[in-house]
Amino acid sequence: MDKIFHARIHFSMYLFLVLLTAGTCLSFWHHMGVCAAITLVLLVVVVERIIHTTYTLTGDGRLIVSYGRFSRPRVIPLESLRRIERCRRMRIAGKSLYSYLLLVYGEEKHVAVMPVKEEEFIAEVTRRRKAQ
């Protein structure tokens, strides 16, 4: 049975969306059609990528990392998964503002994921690897 985990939205993504929206509005305000069209297309792509990023654990032992409709999904066999590292970046006063899971697989290939439920994701990956 497939299990789908959705991506966590980081505050920097919200900030980027606000900046793109402001750029689009200013481009329309100053009658810069080409710039407005470019920022509007970029805004649509970013929103679609944020909304549709998923991490799917399939029943046949694969992890499919999908970054939305406009990009190709990355398929990772769970037996090639070497380790899962919890990474924390941008520390301020001992608190990390940015955390993600780094999945190392194959010949030192890696992918960073930010599932909403990190602990449940790690437990499910570990359980499925042991079941194989």
Secondary structure as GFF3:
##gff-version 3
##sequence-region A 1 132
A	DSSP	beta_strand	3	6	.	.	.	ID=ss1
A	DSSP	alpha_helix	11	29	.	.	.	ID=ss2
A	DSSP	alpha_helix	33	51	.	.	.	ID=ss3
A	DSSP	beta_strand	53	57	.	.	.	ID=ss4
A	DSSP	beta_strand	62	67	.	.	.	ID=ss5
A	DSSP	beta_strand	74	77	.	.	.	ID=ss6
A	DSSP	three_ten_helix	78	80	.	.	.	ID=ss7
A	DSSP	beta_strand	81	92	.	.	.	ID=ss8
A	DSSP	beta_strand	95	105	.	.	.	ID=ss9
A	DSSP	beta_strand	109	113	.	.	.	ID=ss10
A	DSSP	alpha_helix	118	131	.	.	.	ID=ss11
###
